[in-house]
Amino acid sequence: MPNKPRVVLLSTVAAPFQCEVADAMREAGKWDYHLVFAHGPAVNRGPHWAVDRVADQVHLGTGEAQAYEWSRSKLEGLRPDLLLCSTYRGPLAQAAFAYADRHSTPVGLWAEQPDPVSALKEPIKRVMVRRLVSRFSFVIAIGDRAWRLYKASVGVQRAHLVPYGQDLSRHFAVQRELTGRPLRFLFSGQLVSRHNIGMLFDALASVAEQEEKPFSVTVAAAGPEQRRVDAALQRSPRLLANLRYDRSYKTWEDRVRPFVSSDVLLYPSSYSGWGLVVPEAMAAGLLVVTTSGVEAARYFITPGVDGLLVDRTATSVREAIKWCLNNPLTVRRMGLAARSGAERGASKRTASVLGDVLGRYLQPDGEGDRIRRQLRAAPTVEARPEL
């Protein structure tokens, strides 16, 4: 039996969901799939993000030279047939290209899109990103905003759309009933500006003071925008009396807890990085109220069937909250319907789609062979300079 193709994902911080996708890749039986995390766990995310089952991880601090040398050493030891990198610049990308140049190995980018910038800086950002991304043999974007940007760098034939996935089995196991207590709304993620925290809690405070129907709110998040939450609570005694926090997690599985007692996820973000909270909520049977700017919403939600898409305004969010309060049975039915859409965010589905993409660059006499011939014909360098 021929050896399985060896694929290595070189990434900055250890993310549990990447480990779950890697498990699904290996379970498929087609890939020798490895993870290399150059900076260990994302400690700023909380202890539940710690990953203790990944052999190829190390704590390095922030030294770029150390990260570059360590990553190159790991790659030389693993000798992948195909290499994925989660960043298009910095020491990890340099290490990936150094390995690719030496071994004529295709190297792909699998990454989210850059954060938005001001209108004046946008043209400069696009030129810079395209120059950096054009170095890759192919790109895999987690969202369509990234896909639109990246395909301009490598061409539509080498640009692929593969959202991140994760093991959602514990979310699917949450039991649901169509009747019961008053609705509980949930915000889960980070209290940061891109999630429009001020707008969201202004809407919640307004509804709490104007509507007679009872409801409660759970905040499963922390961050610098806590001040926006506090300001809204000062204006609304009823919201203050019916809000609680659930944000102390010790294990990765603990993050399921706030979904168990909630009915609606409120996530009116301008944009999102991973957007994993959307399929998490849907798998747990929640109706999701979000915007088209959230990457996951574009793939998993069918508006009006298993979720609601709103404008990024307090008025739009407020009207959606009021609609939910007036239609609790429909809300719970839509939440149950959402579980079908969430299947597309499961790690096995992601592994299947990712495997189809990688296969294009590993098949004999395919695109990968053409890339390898081009790399062998190019001059060998120690590392491509950072642009």
C-alpha positions as CSV (number, residue, x, y, z in Angstrom):
1,M,0.0,0.0,0.0
2,P,1.5,3.4,-1.0
3,N,2.3,5.9,1.7
4,K,-0.3,8.5,2.5
5,P,0.5,12.0,1.3
6,R,2.0,14.0,4.2
7,V,0.5,17.4,4.8
8,V,1.7,19.9,7.4
9,L,-0.2,22.9,8.6
10,L,2.2,25.5,10.0
11,S,0.4,27.9,12.3
12,T,1.1,30.5,14.9
13,V,-1.0,29.6,17.9
14,A,-2.6,26.2,18.8
15,A,-6.3,26.3,18.2
16,P,-8.5,23.5,19.4
17,F,-10.7,23.6,16.4
18,Q,-7.7,23.1,14.1
19,C,-6.9,20.0,16.1
20,E,-10.4,18.7,15.6
21,V,-10.2,19.2,11.9
22,A,-6.8,17.4,11.9
23,D,-8.4,14.5,13.8
24,A,-11.1,14.3,11.1
25,M,-8.4,14.5,8.3
26,R,-6.6,11.5,9.9
27,E,-9.8,9.6,10.5
28,A,-10.6,9.8,6.8
29,G,-7.7,7.5,6.2
30,K,-6.3,9.4,3.2
31,W,-3.8,11.8,4.8
32,D,-0.8,11.8,7.0
33,Y,-1.8,15.2,8.5
34,H,0.4,17.1,11.0
35,L,0.1,20.4,12.9
36,V,3.0,22.6,13.8
37,F,2.2,25.5,16.2
38,A,5.1,27.9,16.6
39,H,3.8,29.8,19.6
40,G,1.8,27.2,21.6
41,P,-1.7,27.9,23.0
42,A,-3.5,31.2,22.6
43,V,-3.3,32.1,26.3
44,N,-5.2,35.3,25.8
45,R,-8.2,33.3,24.9
46,G,-8.4,31.6,28.2
47,P,-7.2,28.3,29.7
48,H,-9.9,26.3,27.7
49,W,-7.9,27.0,24.6
50,A,-4.9,25.0,25.9
51,V,-4.1,22.1,23.6
52,D,-2.3,19.3,25.4
53,R,-2.5,16.5,22.8
54,V,-0.4,18.1,20.0
55,A,3.1,16.8,19.9
56,D,4.4,19.5,17.5
57,Q,3.8,22.6,19.6
58,V,6.2,24.7,21.7
59,H,6.2,28.0,23.6
60,L,8.5,30.4,21.9
61,G,7.6,33.8,23.0
62,T,7.8,36.5,20.3
63,G,11.3,36.1,18.9
64,E,11.0,36.0,15.1
65,A,14.4,34.5,14.5
66,Q,13.7,31.7,17.0
67,A,10.3,31.1,15.4
68,Y,11.8,30.9,12.0
69,E,14.6,28.5,12.9
70,W,12.3,26.2,15.0
71,S,9.7,26.1,12.2
72,R,12.3,25.2,9.6
73,S,13.7,22.5,11.8
74,K,10.2,21.0,12.3
75,L,9.5,21.0,8.6
76,E,12.8,19.4,7.7
77,G,12.0,16.6,10.2
78,L,8.5,16.0,8.9
79,R,9.3,16.4,5.2
80,P,5.7,17.2,4.0
81,D,4.6,16.5,0.4
82,L,2.4,19.6,0.7
83,L,2.6,22.5,3.1
84,L,-0.1,24.8,4.5
85,C,0.6,28.1,6.3
86,S,-1.9,30.1,8.3
87,T,-0.2,33.4,7.7
88,Y,1.1,35.2,4.6
89,R,3.9,37.2,6.3
90,G,6.4,36.9,9.1
91,P,8.8,34.2,10.2
92,L,6.4,31.3,9.7
93,A,5.7,32.2,6.0
94,Q,9.5,32.7,5.5
95,A,10.1,29.3,7.0
96,A,7.5,27.7,4.7
97,F,9.0,29.3,1.6
98,A,12.5,28.3,2.6
99,Y,11.3,24.7,2.8
100,A,9.3,24.9,-0.4
101,D,12.3,26.3,-2.3
102,R,14.6,23.6,-1.0
103,H,12.3,20.7,-1.7
104,S,10.2,21.9,-4.6
105,T,7.0,21.6,-2.4
106,P,3.8,23.4,-3.1
107,V,2.9,25.7,-0.3
108,G,-0.7,27.0,0.2
109,L,-2.2,29.7,2.4
110,W,-5.2,28.8,4.6
111,A,-6.2,32.0,6.3
112,E,-8.9,34.5,7.2
113,Q,-9.0,37.9,5.5
114,P,-7.0,40.9,6.8
115,D,-8.9,43.1,9.2
116,P,-10.6,46.1,7.5
117,V,-8.8,49.4,7.4
118,S,-9.9,53.0,6.6
119,A,-10.9,53.9,3.1
120,L,-7.7,55.8,2.5
121,K,-5.6,52.8,3.5
122,E,-7.6,50.2,1.6
123,P,-5.9,50.5,-1.8
124,I,-2.5,50.3,-0.1
125,K,-3.5,47.2,1.9
126,R,-4.8,45.4,-1.2
127,V,-1.6,46.0,-3.1
128,M,0.5,44.7,-0.2
129,V,-1.7,41.7,0.5
130,R,-1.7,40.7,-3.2
131,R,2.0,40.9,-3.4
132,L,2.4,38.7,-0.3
133,V,-0.3,36.2,-1.3
134,S,1.0,35.9,-4.9
135,R,4.0,33.9,-3.5
136,F,1.8,31.0,-2.6
137,S,1.1,28.1,-4.9
138,F,-2.6,28.2,-4.0
139,V,-4.8,29.8,-1.4
140,I,-7.6,28.6,0.8
141,A,-9.9,31.3,2.2
142,I,-12.2,30.8,5.2
143,G,-14.6,33.4,4.0
144,D,-15.8,34.9,0.7
145,R,-14.3,38.3,1.6
146,A,-10.9,36.6,1.8
147,W,-11.6,34.6,-1.4
148,R,-12.4,37.7,-3.4
149,L,-9.2,39.3,-2.2
150,Y,-6.9,36.3,-2.6
151,K,-8.1,35.1,-6.0
152,A,-6.9,38.4,-7.5
153,S,-3.4,37.3,-6.4
154,V,-3.2,33.7,-7.6
155,G,-6.1,33.4,-10.0
156,V,-9.5,31.9,-9.6
157,Q,-8.3,28.4,-10.4
158,R,-5.9,28.4,-7.4
159,A,-8.3,30.1,-5.0
160,H,-10.5,27.9,-2.9
161,L,-13.2,28.6,-0.2
162,V,-13.0,26.3,2.9
163,P,-14.5,27.7,6.1
164,Y,-13.1,26.4,9.4
165,G,-14.9,23.6,11.2
166,Q,-14.9,21.9,14.6
167,D,-16.3,19.0,16.5
168,L,-19.9,20.0,17.2
169,S,-21.1,16.7,18.7
170,R,-21.5,18.2,22.2
171,H,-23.6,21.1,20.8
172,F,-25.8,18.7,18.9
173,A,-26.4,16.7,22.1
174,V,-28.1,19.7,23.8
175,Q,-31.7,18.9,24.5
176,R,-34.4,21.3,23.3
177,E,-38.1,21.9,24.2
178,L,-40.5,24.1,22.3
179,T,-42.1,25.6,25.4
180,G,-40.9,26.7,28.7
181,R,-39.3,29.7,30.4
182,P,-39.0,33.2,28.9
183,L,-36.5,33.6,26.1
184,R,-32.9,33.9,27.0
185,F,-30.6,35.8,24.6
186,L,-26.9,35.1,24.3
187,F,-23.8,36.9,23.2
188,S,-20.8,34.7,22.9
189,G,-17.3,35.6,21.6
190,Q,-15.2,38.6,22.5
191,L,-16.3,42.1,23.7
192,V,-14.5,43.9,21.0
193,S,-15.5,46.7,18.6
194,R,-16.1,44.6,15.5
195,H,-19.0,42.9,17.3
196,N,-20.8,46.3,17.7
197,I,-21.2,45.8,21.4
198,G,-22.5,49.3,22.1
199,M,-25.1,49.0,19.5
200,L,-26.2,45.6,20.7
201,F,-26.6,46.5,24.3
202,D,-28.2,49.8,23.5
203,A,-30.9,47.7,21.7
204,L,-31.2,45.3,24.5
205,A,-31.5,48.1,27.1
206,S,-34.2,49.8,25.0
207,V,-36.3,46.7,24.6
208,A,-35.9,45.8,28.3
209,E,-37.3,49.2,29.3
210,Q,-40.1,49.3,26.7
211,E,-41.4,45.7,26.4
212,E,-43.5,44.0,29.0
213,K,-42.5,40.5,27.9
214,P,-39.8,39.1,30.2
215,F,-36.5,37.9,28.9
216,S,-32.9,37.4,30.1
217,V,-29.4,37.8,28.6
218,T,-26.2,35.8,29.0
219,V,-22.9,37.3,28.2
220,A,-20.3,34.6,27.4
221,A,-17.5,37.0,26.6
222,A,-14.9,39.4,28.0
223,G,-12.9,42.3,26.5
224,P,-12.3,46.0,26.2
225,E,-15.9,46.8,25.2
226,Q,-17.2,45.8,28.6
227,R,-17.5,49.5,29.3
228,R,-20.3,49.6,26.6
229,V,-22.1,46.8,28.4
230,D,-21.8,48.6,31.7
231,A,-23.1,51.9,30.3
232,A,-26.2,50.1,28.9
233,L,-26.8,48.4,32.3
234,Q,-26.7,51.8,34.1
235,R,-29.5,53.0,31.8
236,S,-31.6,50.0,32.2
237,P,-32.3,48.5,35.7
238,R,-34.4,45.8,34.1
239,L,-31.6,44.6,31.9
240,L,-29.2,44.7,34.8
241,A,-31.6,42.5,36.8
242,N,-31.8,39.9,34.1
243,L,-28.2,39.7,32.8
244,R,-25.6,37.2,33.9
245,Y,-22.1,36.4,32.8
246,D,-20.8,32.9,31.9
247,R,-17.2,33.2,30.9
248,S,-15.0,31.2,33.2
249,Y,-14.0,28.1,31.2
250,K,-11.4,25.5,32.2
251,T,-11.8,23.1,29.3
252,W,-12.6,23.4,25.6
253,E,-15.9,21.6,26.3
254,D,-17.0,24.2,28.8
255,R,-17.8,26.7,26.1
256,V,-20.9,24.6,25.3
257,R,-22.4,25.6,28.7
258,P,-24.0,29.0,27.8
259,F,-25.7,27.5,24.8
260,V,-27.6,25.0,26.9
261,S,-29.8,27.5,28.6
262,S,-30.1,30.0,25.7
263,D,-32.6,30.3,22.8
264,V,-31.2,33.1,20.6
265,L,-27.6,34.1,19.7
266,L,-27.2,37.8,19.1
267,Y,-24.2,38.4,16.9
268,P,-24.6,41.6,14.9
269,S,-20.9,41.9,13.9
270,S,-19.4,44.0,11.2
271,Y,-17.1,41.2,10.4
272,S,-15.7,38.1,12.0
273,G,-12.4,36.3,12.0
274,W,-13.4,32.6,12.4
275,G,-17.1,33.0,13.0
276,L,-17.3,29.6,14.7
277,V,-19.8,30.7,17.2
278,V,-22.5,30.8,14.5
279,P,-22.5,27.0,13.7
280,E,-21.9,26.3,17.4
281,A,-25.2,28.1,18.3
282,M,-27.0,26.5,15.4
283,A,-25.8,23.0,16.3
284,A,-27.1,23.6,19.9
285,G,-30.5,24.5,18.5
286,L,-30.4,28.3,18.8
287,L,-31.9,30.8,16.4
288,V,-29.0,33.1,15.3
289,V,-29.5,36.8,14.7
290,T,-26.5,38.1,12.8
291,T,-25.4,40.1,9.8
292,S,-24.1,39.1,6.3
293,G,-20.7,40.4,7.4
294,V,-20.2,37.4,9.6
295,E,-18.4,34.8,7.5
296,A,-20.2,31.8,8.9
297,A,-23.6,33.3,8.4
298,R,-23.2,33.2,4.6
299,Y,-22.7,29.4,4.6
300,F,-24.9,28.1,7.3
301,I,-27.9,30.4,7.7
302,T,-31.0,30.4,5.5
303,P,-32.6,33.7,6.5
304,G,-36.2,33.3,7.7
305,V,-35.8,29.6,8.0
306,D,-33.1,29.0,10.6
307,G,-31.8,32.4,11.4
308,L,-32.3,36.2,10.9
309,L,-30.0,38.6,9.1
310,V,-30.1,42.2,10.3
311,D,-28.5,45.5,9.4
312,R,-25.7,46.8,11.5
313,T,-28.0,49.4,13.2
314,A,-29.5,49.5,16.7
315,T,-33.0,49.8,15.1
316,S,-32.6,46.6,13.1
317,V,-31.3,44.7,16.1
318,R,-34.0,46.1,18.3
319,E,-36.7,45.0,15.9
320,A,-35.3,41.5,15.6
321,I,-35.2,41.2,19.4
322,K,-38.8,42.3,19.7
323,W,-39.9,39.9,17.0
324,C,-38.3,37.1,18.9
325,L,-40.1,38.0,22.1
326,N,-43.5,38.1,20.2
327,N,-42.8,34.7,18.5
328,P,-41.2,32.4,21.1
329,L,-42.6,29.2,19.6
330,T,-41.4,30.1,16.1
331,V,-38.0,31.1,17.5
332,R,-37.6,27.6,19.1
333,R,-38.8,25.9,16.0
334,M,-36.3,27.8,13.8
335,G,-33.6,26.9,16.3
336,L,-34.3,23.2,15.8
337,A,-34.2,23.7,12.1
338,A,-30.8,25.4,12.4
339,R,-29.2,22.1,13.3
340,S,-29.3,20.9,9.7
341,G,-27.4,24.0,8.5
342,A,-24.8,23.5,11.3
343,E,-23.8,20.2,9.8
344,R,-21.8,22.2,7.2
345,G,-19.6,23.6,10.1
346,A,-18.7,20.2,11.5
347,S,-15.0,19.1,11.4
348,K,-15.7,16.0,9.2
349,R,-17.4,18.2,6.6
350,T,-14.5,20.6,6.6
351,A,-12.0,17.8,6.4
352,S,-13.9,16.4,3.3
353,V,-13.9,19.7,1.5
354,L,-10.3,20.5,2.5
355,G,-9.2,17.0,1.3
356,D,-10.8,17.6,-2.1
357,V,-8.7,20.8,-2.5
358,L,-5.5,19.3,-1.3
359,G,-6.0,16.3,-3.6
360,R,-5.8,18.7,-6.6
361,Y,-2.2,19.5,-5.7
362,L,-1.1,16.0,-4.8
363,Q,-2.4,14.0,-7.8
364,P,0.2,12.6,-10.2
365,D,0.5,14.7,-13.4
366,G,-1.8,17.3,-11.8
367,E,-1.5,20.9,-10.7
368,G,0.9,20.0,-7.9
369,D,3.4,18.4,-10.3
370,R,3.3,21.4,-12.5
371,I,4.0,23.6,-9.5
372,R,6.9,21.3,-8.4
373,R,8.5,21.6,-11.8
374,Q,8.3,25.3,-11.7
375,L,9.9,25.3,-8.2
376,R,12.7,23.0,-9.3
377,A,13.4,25.3,-12.3
378,A,13.6,28.4,-10.1
379,P,16.8,29.4,-8.3
380,T,17.1,28.0,-4.7
381,V,17.2,30.6,-1.9
382,E,17.5,30.2,1.8
383,A,14.3,32.3,2.4
384,R,12.3,34.7,0.4
385,P,12.5,38.2,1.8
386,E,9.6,39.7,3.6
387,L,7.9,42.3,1.5
